[in-house]
Amino acid sequence: MPTDLELARASCQLDIKSIHDLLLLPSRQLLRNKIRNILEKEPLWDLTTRPHLNQAQSLLRSLRLCHRLLQLRRLHNWSQEEYREAILLSDDSIPTTLHESAFISMIYSQGTDEQREKWLPRCQRLEFVGCYAQTELAHGSNVQGLMTTATYDYEDGRDEFIIDSGGIEGAKWWIGGAGVLANFALVQAILKVPRRDGGLESLGPHLFLVPIRSLTKHLPLPGVTVGDIGPKAYGGFACMDNAYIKFDNVRVPRANMLMRFAGLARGGEYTKAKHDKISYASMVTLRAGMPENMGWLLGKAVTTAIRYCVVRRQFTSPGEQGGREIQVIHYASVKHRVFPLLAQSYAFILCGREFWNQYIQMQEALVSHGDTSMLPEIHSLSSSLKVATTNDAVKGMEVARRAMGGHGFSWMSGVGIWWANSTPGQTYEGDNYVIAQQTARGLLKHLQRLHTAKATGKEYELPASSGYLKLVGVKPTPIATTHDKGDLKAARSLWLNPTILLSLLSSRAAYLLGQLALAISTFPQKPWTDHSFATFALCRAHAELYLASTFLSVSSSRPDIPPAVYTLALIYSLHTITSSLSDLLESETLTPHNARELRYVHGWMLMEGLSIGDVVGLTDAFGFRDWEVGVLGGKEGRVYERMWEEVQWREGKEGRGKREKIAEFEGGQGDAWERVREEARRVLGFWKEGEEGRNVGVRKREAKL
Ligand SMILES: Cc1cc2nc3c(=O)[nH]c(=O)nc-3n(C[C@H](O)[C@H](O)[C@H](O)COP(=O)(O)OP(=O)(O)OC[C@H]3O[C@@H](n4cnc5c(N)ncnc54)[C@H](O)[C@@H]3O)c2cc1C
């Protein structure tokens, strides 16, 4: 007998394939499916084992994943792209994630051609495994205030930097991948160069490649104190060995400073980077991929919630004694919470990919011919999108969890671990409240230039995302309600007009920017820090306008895209607007009557805009396989059978072989952390497996480091 979920799916009218092609380009689908087919046969990728493990066991599992990924890469001759996809599909950051996403990518973007040539091949085969070490025990956001120094020493023919933490407050902290695994750190340190008068000139933060563990025994090198910082909030990030690292006068050659843009010649002559934002380029790299990733993660949570709510039934309709209970997905309170999340996940994936393409263009221009012209806009937009998408995805996962009632709180919803692993995304790669200020500063600068140009009769070209700055200070034209009050059809045609929706989001962003500029000019004595809450709201408004306009335009860009995707873009826009009505009423962009109508239209879209079958189809279009979503979110909809099976193993019953899988991480010889370190050594030694002949060369190279 078909399940409720299968019945709902059968009523779906959508061309799922074309929506799937929109979310995931066909070339990427081929790649993803090829890797999935391999991973889903691997016992380590049974994600239902994960919630039963403690921190050391999780790390052991995570290192085994790293090792197995390397074996699979060799076995199947994976390209770098395929290997990255496999890491992504592993659903956890793993101890090599920052090696791939930060260490390698920064050597590539900030290293000279010689540095790339020297380091990258050894990094790519994981002979060198690195981490990104910026944050310190006493400093994170304030990079200029870092205590770690790199002092140039050219006395007696030396040509080296001395890396020093300057005390425990300057010890690096939170450093992902270095707790047990990394043998190198890319260290942000304040460059200090001796000057003729005997003093030291401080030249601000720069990046230095510093060996932290020996390449043979994998033990900390002299002057380096390194280890894991322990369990994290909500059990999140247990898959990652976040580290402390203290440097006591560690010497590295001058060639270990990344010098593509700023450089230090032998003898101490310093060349400044052409653009003062060049050091931000590395942060942009880390942030640029976050919006799309957040979309896929939220997509998993919302797929699980929607599928479960189609299966779950509570209460019969009044007067229907004895009839079947109602599927909870039909309740307005469920639709109002869950459907906007579906719209958000589509928005983050589609707009995140558009933004990623812009980022790649900027990166190519920067690396190939030092062109920094796109950097300020990409920097500002990446910060605002990171703020909005991490904030909303994390919030959305909790909303999805609650929409699943009691079972939402079980590990079987999957949401617990996604949420715990995603919530620090609001803090790392720049605390959201701190980086929101960077976007706000950028917008204020454009506003200033726009006003100056206007006063002198000149044109000022605004970046594409900031056209609304022309509206700052312009009194909004009230939106005429041409129809009779209560004419709901006319209300719908008015408030579902994309031009009107975007004009509202533009007015909101312009109003918030205008208010910030006014507050700054009215109270010039107030410090900037007093505005750091207002900047957060502005940053979100800026990002949400970009997300709504990009989503509306992408979803209507081709005739083959089913209209349901455009409906989601309208829901995204209406949800964003109705969540910020206070700004629109305060700025008198809307009247209370407009606001009431907007709420009505938003509610109408959620209740009537999409059938349940189509909503199920829209979750199928993500293309998740059962092992990637929660137990409650399986495609067949046999939720209770699967849940029952999952709990049997504790009482000695078979339960999908879970007992054996979990036992692999329990007990065993020696202490748990020693097993973790042993596994880390296996990962690091992997590149030598089957290549014994090369060890002689390795030892020689190591002697030179
Ligand atoms: C899971 C995880 C992984 C991490 N991985 C790494 C890593 O691999 N490498 C690495 O170098 N770092 C890493 N970090 C560190 C992370 O980048 C920093 O924690 C982050 O940048 C925030 O800095 P902070 O901790 O100094 O916070 P603080 O700046 O101390 O923030 C404390 C509070 O003060 C507020 N605040 C601070 N300054 C301002 C201001 N100017 N205006 C308004 N409010 C302000 C913040 O909003 C926050 O509420 C990681 C962190 C986590 C949680």
The ligand as an SDF file (V2000), in Angstrom:
LIG
                    3D

 53 58  0  0  0  0  0  0  0  0999 V2000
   33.7470   26.3230   15.4320 C   0  0  0  0  0  0  0  0  0  0  0  0
   34.7680   27.3970   15.2610 C   0  0  0  0  0  0  0  0  0  0  0  0
   35.8270   27.1860   14.3870 C   0  0  0  0  0  0  0  0  0  0  0  0
   36.8230   28.1640   14.2420 C   0  0  0  0  0  0  0  0  0  0  0  0
   37.8960   27.9090   13.4210 N   0  0  0  0  0  0  0  0  0  0  0  0
   38.9040   28.8320   13.3510 C   0  0  0  0  0  0  0  0  0  0  0  0
   40.0880   28.5610   12.5860 C   0  0  0  0  0  0  0  0  0  0  0  0
   40.2400   27.4950   11.9800 O   0  0  0  0  0  0  0  0  0  0  0  0
   41.0560   29.5020   12.5430 N   0  0  0  0  0  0  0  0  0  0  0  0
   40.9360   30.6940   13.1900 C   0  0  0  0  0  0  0  0  0  0  0  0
   41.8500   31.5210   13.1030 O   0  0  0  0  0  0  0  0  0  0  0  0
   39.8290   30.9840   13.9360 N   0  0  0  0  0  0  0  0  0  0  0  0
   38.8250   30.0780   14.0250 C   0  0  0  0  0  0  0  0  0  0  0  0
   37.6920   30.3550   14.7740 N   0  0  0  0  0  0  0  0  0  0  0  0
   37.6140   31.6190   15.5100 C   0  0  0  0  0  0  0  0  0  0  0  0
   36.6180   32.5830   14.9170 C   0  0  0  0  0  0  0  0  0  0  0  0
   37.0350   33.0250   13.6590 O   0  0  0  0  0  0  0  0  0  0  0  0
   36.4350   33.7470   15.9110 C   0  0  0  0  0  0  0  0  0  0  0  0
   35.8860   33.1960   17.0900 O   0  0  0  0  0  0  0  0  0  0  0  0
   35.5220   34.8110   15.3420 C   0  0  0  0  0  0  0  0  0  0  0  0
   36.1890   35.5340   14.3450 O   0  0  0  0  0  0  0  0  0  0  0  0
   35.0020   35.7920   16.4200 C   0  0  0  0  0  0  0  0  0  0  0  0
   36.0480   36.3670   17.0760 O   0  0  0  0  0  0  0  0  0  0  0  0
   36.1360   36.3620   18.6640 P   0  0  0  0  0  0  0  0  0  0  0  0
   36.0170   34.9600   19.1250 O   0  0  0  0  0  0  0  0  0  0  0  0
   37.3550   37.1250   19.0020 O   0  0  0  0  0  0  0  0  0  0  0  0
   34.8720   37.1230   19.1610 O   0  0  0  0  0  0  0  0  0  0  0  0
   34.8470   38.5840   19.8450 P   0  0  0  0  0  0  0  0  0  0  0  0
   35.2990   39.5770   18.8330 O   0  0  0  0  0  0  0  0  0  0  0  0
   35.5820   38.5190   21.1250 O   0  0  0  0  0  0  0  0  0  0  0  0
   33.3120   38.7050   20.0740 O   0  0  0  0  0  0  0  0  0  0  0  0
   32.6640   38.7280   21.3560 C   0  0  0  0  0  0  0  0  0  0  0  0
   31.4050   39.5840   21.2530 C   0  0  0  0  0  0  0  0  0  0  0  0
   31.7480   40.9400   21.0330 O   0  0  0  0  0  0  0  0  0  0  0  0
   31.0990   41.4650   19.8960 C   0  0  0  0  0  0  0  0  0  0  0  0
   32.0280   42.3860   19.2380 N   0  0  0  0  0  0  0  0  0  0  0  0
   33.3720   42.2560   19.0970 C   0  0  0  0  0  0  0  0  0  0  0  0
   33.8880   43.3040   18.4410 N   0  0  0  0  0  0  0  0  0  0  0  0
   32.8690   44.1020   18.1250 C   0  0  0  0  0  0  0  0  0  0  0  0
   32.7500   45.3420   17.4190 C   0  0  0  0  0  0  0  0  0  0  0  0
   33.7930   45.9340   16.8520 N   0  0  0  0  0  0  0  0  0  0  0  0
   31.5220   45.8690   17.2720 N   0  0  0  0  0  0  0  0  0  0  0  0
   30.4380   45.2570   17.7990 C   0  0  0  0  0  0  0  0  0  0  0  0
   30.4880   44.0950   18.4730 N   0  0  0  0  0  0  0  0  0  0  0  0
   31.6670   43.5250   18.6370 C   0  0  0  0  0  0  0  0  0  0  0  0
   30.7800   40.2470   19.0310 C   0  0  0  0  0  0  0  0  0  0  0  0
   29.6400   40.4780   18.1960 O   0  0  0  0  0  0  0  0  0  0  0  0
   30.5090   39.1810   20.0820 C   0  0  0  0  0  0  0  0  0  0  0  0
   29.1730   39.2820   20.4790 O   0  0  0  0  0  0  0  0  0  0  0  0
   36.7050   29.3990   14.9390 C   0  0  0  0  0  0  0  0  0  0  0  0
   35.6120   29.6140   15.7870 C   0  0  0  0  0  0  0  0  0  0  0  0
   34.6620   28.6290   15.9560 C   0  0  0  0  0  0  0  0  0  0  0  0
   33.5240   28.8780   16.9020 C   0  0  0  0  0  0  0  0  0  0  0  0
  1  2  1  0
  2  3  1  0
  2 52  2  0
  3  4  2  0
  4  5  1  0
  4 50  1  0
  5  6  2  0
  6  7  1  0
  6 13  1  0
  7  8  2  0
  7  9  1  0
  9 10  1  0
 10 11  2  0
 10 12  1  0
 12 13  2  0
 13 14  1  0
 14 15  1  0
 14 50  1  0
 15 16  1  0
 16 17  1  0
 16 18  1  0
 18 19  1  0
 18 20  1  0
 20 21  1  0
 20 22  1  0
 22 23  1  0
 23 24  1  0
 24 25  2  0
 24 26  1  0
 24 27  1  0
 27 28  1  0
 28 29  2  0
 28 30  1  0
 28 31  1  0
 31 32  1  0
 32 33  1  0
 33 34  1  0
 33 48  1  0
 34 35  1  0
 35 36  1  0
 35 46  1  0
 36 37  1  0
 36 45  1  0
 37 38  2  0
 38 39  1  0
 39 40  1  0
 39 45  2  0
 40 41  1  0
 40 42  2  0
 42 43  1  0
 43 44  2  0
 44 45  1  0
 46 47  1  0
 46 48  1  0
 48 49  1  0
 50 51  2  0
 51 52  1  0
 52 53  1  0
M  END
$$$$
